[in-house]
């Protein structure tokens, strides 16, 4: 392992993980010197019957809370403004996000508006524009993929301009992340697979990024190992609570890793494809991952060879000749894709996910302007991106 001449690592989020971790929510609210939470969630979480666990623990401690439960599948700029108004009008003093990536990113967007007392998120879009602390935020993830409960990143969709707005700041990292097995227990197979591939992509891109460092590598490595050991077991036995909790932790570790090392071309393509075709982010990660690894291969073969060990296990690693380990890693990714498609219907091609070739140029334009592209190990222009889109189709 090469130690960079200089690197930074920052992860202040307090992690509560385990069976009944949710019971600590009232105490964490009080520890942050707050008492009136606004709970942000979506209809899917309500319908799944898991939001009641949060409500019950708050009622047991007589905590005055209100709920916004209409977050769309993609975090939306107008919804963020609507929730910020509710927060202010009801004199709330802390946000609790209960949901997946869209809910968590929406909560982060709301926190930006209320903390900085601005009316338009466009004022602080981009990297490190937000330079002051935000108000308290607690996150309770209900998927095991985005890692947003531990990241310095938020993505908000501007539907009028048909783009996904990226925000990057250390101040976006939540104060507390609560991982309770109850909150992911009902996640259906398709979303279990899609969100796990999101987390896996976070970890892999973190490990090969231009900004990688030894500490982020540790979190990425551990996340990859945990996903490899638990994903298929959970799909075969959805009631495997230990496996569910393991995947939730893997997602968080991946979030910590890429929050420090950043991601690359897979995410640039994923952000753009999601904005144009409304494809689930985890699906785009699953589709683009092997193609981008092949595109970057001449720059990352050593790193991919190293990742074969946590991903495929010691026996596969040792039985593969050293110079073939990088390609073997990509082969194992494709094998996992095929299994996931058979088990859950998770598409591995853009065409199967609802993409249209006539939109390729728009996707290329958005990809070229996406901030994650600057952290990719290899430059990619219009020609190269179009080739990846064609291969992925």
C-alpha positions in Angstrom: 0.0 0.0 0.0 1.3 3.4 -1.0 1.0 6.2 1.6 0.3 9.5 -0.1 2.5 12.4 0.7 -0.6 14.2 2.0 -4.2 13.2 2.7 -7.2 14.2 4.8 -9.8 12.0 6.4 -12.9 13.3 8.2 -15.9 11.4 9.6 -17.6 12.9 12.6 -20.9 11.0 12.4 -21.8 9.2 15.6 -22.8 5.6 14.7 -25.4 3.6 16.6 -25.7 0.1 15.2 -27.5 -3.0 16.4 -30.7 -4.6 17.5 -32.9 -2.0 19.1 -30.5 0.8 18.3 -33.5 2.9 17.6 -34.3 3.0 21.3 -31.5 5.5 21.6 -33.2 8.1 19.4 -34.8 10.1 22.2 -31.6 10.3 24.0 -29.7 11.5 21.0 -32.3 14.2 20.3 -31.8 15.5 23.9 -28.0 15.1 23.7 -28.0 17.5 20.8 -30.0 20.0 23.0 -33.1 19.8 20.9 -36.6 18.7 21.6 -38.9 19.3 18.6 -38.0 17.1 15.6 -39.4 17.2 12.1 -39.5 13.7 10.8 -39.0 13.4 7.0 -39.9 10.2 5.2 -41.8 8.8 2.2 -44.9 6.9 1.4 -43.0 3.7 0.8 -41.6 3.7 4.4 -45.0 4.4 5.7 -46.6 1.6 3.6 -43.9 -0.9 4.7 -45.0 -0.5 8.3 -41.5 0.4 9.7 -42.1 4.1 10.3 -44.3 3.2 13.3 -41.1 2.0 15.2 -39.8 5.6 15.1 -43.2 7.1 16.2 -43.6 4.6 19.0 -40.2 5.3 20.6 -40.7 9.1 20.4 -44.2 8.9 21.9 -42.9 6.7 24.7 -40.6 9.6 25.7 -43.3 12.3 25.1 -41.3 14.0 22.4 -43.2 16.6 20.3 -42.7 15.6 16.7 -44.4 16.3 13.3 -44.1 14.3 10.1 -43.6 15.1 6.4 -44.1 11.8 4.5 -44.3 12.9 0.9 -40.7 12.8 -0.4 -40.6 11.6 -4.1 -38.4 8.8 -5.3 -35.9 11.4 -6.5 -35.2 14.3 -4.0 -36.9 17.3 -5.5 -35.9 21.0 -5.2 -39.5 22.2 -4.8 -40.2 19.6 -2.1 -37.1 20.7 -0.2 -38.4 24.3 -0.2 -41.9 23.1 1.0 -40.4 21.1 3.9 -38.2 24.0 4.9 -41.3 26.2 5.2 -43.0 23.6 7.4 -39.9 23.4 9.6 -39.9 27.1 10.2 -43.6 27.6 10.6 -43.8 24.8 13.2 -40.7 26.0 15.2 -38.8 22.8 14.8 -35.2 22.5 16.0 -33.9 19.2 14.6 -34.5 17.0 11.5 -34.8 13.2 11.7 -34.6 11.6 8.2 -36.2 8.1 8.0 -35.7 6.5 4.6 -33.3 5.8 1.7 -31.1 8.1 -0.3 -33.8 10.4 -1.6 -35.2 11.0 1.9 -31.8 11.6 3.4 -30.7 13.9 0.6 -33.9 15.8 0.9 -33.3 16.3 4.6 -29.8 17.6 3.9 -31.3 20.0 1.4 -33.8 21.2 3.9 -31.1 21.6 6.5 -29.1 23.8 4.1 -32.0 26.2 3.6 -33.0 26.5 7.2 -29.5 26.8 8.5 -28.1 29.3 6.0 -31.5 31.1 5.8 -31.4 31.1 2.1 -34.3 30.6 -0.3 -32.6 28.9 -3.3 -30.2 25.9 -3.1 -28.6 27.0 -6.4 -26.7 29.6 -4.3 -24.6 26.9 -2.6 -24.5 24.2 -5.3 -21.1 22.6 -5.9 -18.1 21.6 -3.8 -17.2 23.3 -0.5 -19.5 26.3 -1.0 -21.2 25.6 2.3 -18.7 26.8 4.9 -20.6 27.0 8.2 -22.1 24.4 10.5 -25.7 23.3 9.8 -28.4 22.5 12.4 -28.7 19.0 13.9 -29.6 16.1 11.7 -30.2 12.5 12.7 -30.5 9.8 10.0 -32.2 6.4 10.2 -31.6 4.6 6.9 -34.2 2.1 5.6 -32.1 0.8 2.7 -28.5 -0.5 2.7 -26.9 1.3 -0.2 -26.6 5.1 -0.4 -24.4 5.6 2.7 -25.9 9.1 2.9 -26.1 8.7 6.6 -22.3 9.2 6.7 -21.5 11.3 3.7 -20.7 14.9 2.9 -22.7 14.7 -0.3 -26.3 15.5 -1.3 -28.0 15.2 -4.7 -31.2 17.2 -5.3 -33.1 17.0 -8.6 -34.1 20.2 -10.3 -37.0 19.1 -12.5 -37.4 22.4 -14.3 -33.8 22.2 -15.6 -33.8 18.3 -15.7 -30.6 18.0 -13.8 -29.3 16.6 -10.5 -27.7 19.3 -8.4 -24.6 18.1 -6.4 -23.7 19.5 -3.0 -20.4 18.6 -1.3 -19.4 19.9 2.1 -18.2 18.4 5.4 -21.0 20.3 7.1 -23.5 18.0 5.3 -22.4 15.0 7.3 -25.2 14.1 9.8 -24.7 14.2 13.5 -26.0 10.7 14.2 -26.6 7.6 12.1 -28.9 4.9 13.6 -28.7 1.5 12.0 -31.5 -0.8 13.4 -32.2 -4.1 11.8 -36.0 -3.4 12.1 -35.7 -0.6 9.6 -34.4 -2.7 6.6 -36.2 -5.9 7.4 -39.0 -5.4 4.9 -36.8 -4.2 2.0 -37.9 -6.2 -1.1 -35.4 -8.3 -3.1 -35.1 -5.9 -6.0 -34.2 -2.9 -3.8 -32.0 -5.1 -1.6 -30.0 -5.9 -4.7 -30.0 -2.4 -6.2 -29.0 -0.6 -3.0 -26.3 -3.2 -2.3 -24.8 -2.6 -5.8 -24.9 1.1 -5.0 -22.9 0.5 -1.9 -20.5 -1.9 -3.7 -19.9 0.8 -6.4 -19.2 3.4 -3.7 -16.6 1.2 -2.2 -14.9 0.2 -5.5 -14.8 3.7 -6.8 -13.5 5.0 -3.5 -10.7 2.4 -3.7 -9.6 3.4 -7.2 -10.3 7.2 -6.9 -7.6 9.8 -7.5 -8.2 11.0 -3.9 -8.0 7.6 -2.2 -6.1 7.3 1.0 -5.2 4.5 3.4 -8.0 5.2 5.8 -10.7 5.3 3.2 -9.2 2.1 1.7 -9.9 0.3 5.0 -13.5 1.2 5.0 -13.9 0.4 1.3 -12.2 -3.0 1.7 -14.4 -3.9 4.6 -17.6 -2.8 2.9 -16.8 -5.0 -0.2 -16.0 -8.0 2.0 -19.3 -7.7 3.9 -21.4 -7.2 0.8 -19.8 -10.2 -0.9 -20.4 -12.4 2.2 -24.0 -11.3 2.9 -25.9 -10.1 -0.1 -26.8 -13.4 -1.7 -27.6 -14.9 1.8 -30.0 -12.1 2.5 -31.7 -12.6 -0.9 -32.1 -16.3 -0.2 -33.3 -15.6 3.3 -34.9 -12.1 3.6 -35.4 -12.6 7.3 -31.7 -13.0 8.0 -31.4 -10.2 10.5 -27.7 -10.5 11.0 -27.2 -10.3 7.2 -29.4 -7.3 7.0 -27.5 -5.5 9.7 -24.2 -6.4 8.1 -25.4 -4.9 4.7 -26.5 -1.7 6.6 -23.1 -1.4 8.1 -21.4 -2.1 4.7 -23.4 0.7 3.2 -22.3 3.1 6.0 -18.7 2.1 5.7 -18.9 2.7 1.9 -20.3 6.1 2.6 -17.5 7.0 4.9 -15.0 5.8 2.3 -16.3 7.7 -0.7 -17.1 10.8 1.4 -13.3 11.1 1.8 -12.0 9.7 -1.5 -14.9 10.7 -3.8 -16.3 8.6 -6.6 -15.7 8.7 -10.4 -17.1 8.0 -13.8 -19.6 5.4 -12.8 -21.4 8.0 -10.6 -21.1 10.7 -13.2 -22.9 8.4 -15.7 -25.4 7.3 -13.0 -26.3 10.8 -12.0 -26.9 11.7 -15.6 -28.8 8.6 -16.6 -31.0 9.0 -13.5 -31.8 12.6 -14.4 -32.7 11.8 -18.0 -34.4 8.5 -17.7 -35.5 8.4 -14.0 -33.7 5.1 -13.5 -33.1 4.1 -9.9 -29.6 5.1 -8.8 -28.7 1.6 -7.7 -29.7 0.2 -11.1 -27.5 2.7 -13.0 -24.6 1.7 -10.7 -25.1 -2.0 -11.5 -25.2 -1.3 -15.2 -22.3 1.0 -15.6 -19.9 -0.5 -13.0 -18.2 -3.2 -15.1 -18.0 -1.1 -18.2 -16.2 1.8 -16.4 -13.9 -0.7 -14.7 -12.9 -2.0 -18.1 -12.5 1.6 -19.5 -10.2 2.5 -16.5 -8.5 -0.9 -16.4 -5.0 0.2 -17.6 -4.9 2.7 -14.6 -6.4 0.5 -11.9 -5.4 -3.1 -12.6 -3.3 -3.4 -9.4 -6.1 -2.0 -7.3 -8.7 -4.4 -8.8 -6.3 -7.3 -8.3 -6.2 -6.4 -4.6 -10.0 -6.2 -4.4 -10.4 -9.8 -5.7 -9.4 -11.0 -2.2 -12.3 -9.4 -0.2 -14.8 -9.8 -3.0 -14.1 -13.4 -4.1 -12.4 -14.9 -1.1 -8.9 -16.3 -0.3 -9.2 -19.5 -2.4 -10.2 -17.7 -5.6 -7.5 -15.0 -5.0 -4.7 -17.5 -4.5 -5.7 -19.7 -7.4 -5.7 -16.8 -9.8 -2.4 -15.8 -11.4 -1.2 -12.4 -10.1 -1.5 -10.7 -13.5 -5.0 -12.1 -14.1 -6.5 -11.0 -10.8 -7.7 -7.6 -12.0 -9.6 -9.1 -14.9 -10.9 -11.8 -12.7 -12.4 -9.2 -10.4 -14.4 -7.7 -13.3 -15.5 -11.2 -14.3 -16.7 -11.8 -10.7 -18.7 -8.6 -10.8 -20.4 -9.7 -14.1 -21.2 -13.1 -12.5 -22.8 -11.3 -9.6 -24.8 -9.2 -12.0 -26.2 -12.4 -13.7 -27.2 -13.9 -10.4 -28.9 -10.7 -9.2 -30.8 -10.4 -12.5 -32.0 -14.0 -12.1 -33.0 -13.7 -8.5 -34.5 -10.2 -8.5 -34.8 -8.9 -12.0 -32.2 -6.2 -11.5 -31.3 -5.1 -15.1 -27.7 -5.1 -16.3 -28.4 -3.2 -19.5 -29.7 0.3 -20.1 -32.2 -0.9 -22.7 -33.8 -3.2 -20.1 -34.0 -0.3 -17.6 -36.0 1.9 -20.0 -33.2 4.1 -21.5 -33.5 5.4 -25.1 -30.7 5.8 -27.5 -32.0 9.2 -28.7 -31.2 10.6 -25.3 -27.6 9.6 -25.3 -26.3 13.1 -26.3 -28.1 14.7 -23.3 -26.6 12.1 -21.0 -23.2 12.8 -22.4 -23.6 16.5 -21.8 -24.7 16.0 -18.2 -21.9 13.5 -17.5 -19.2 15.9 -18.8 -20.4 18.6 -16.4 -20.8 16.2 -13.4 -18.3 16.9 -10.6 -17.5 13.3 -9.9 -15.8 13.0 -13.3 -12.8 15.1 -12.0 -11.9 12.3 -9.6 -11.9 9.5 -12.2 -8.5 8.0 -12.8 -8.7 8.4 -16.5 -10.0 11.3 -18.6 -13.2 10.7 -20.5 -14.6 12.9 -23.3 -17.7 12.8 -25.5 -16.4 9.9 -27.7 -15.5 7.7 -24.7 -18.7 8.3 -22.8 -20.8 7.5 -25.9 -18.9 4.3 -26.3 -19.6 3.3 -22.7 -23.3 4.1 -23.2 -23.5 2.0 -26.4 -21.8 -0.9 -24.6 -24.1 -0.6 -21.7 -27.2 -0.5 -23.8 
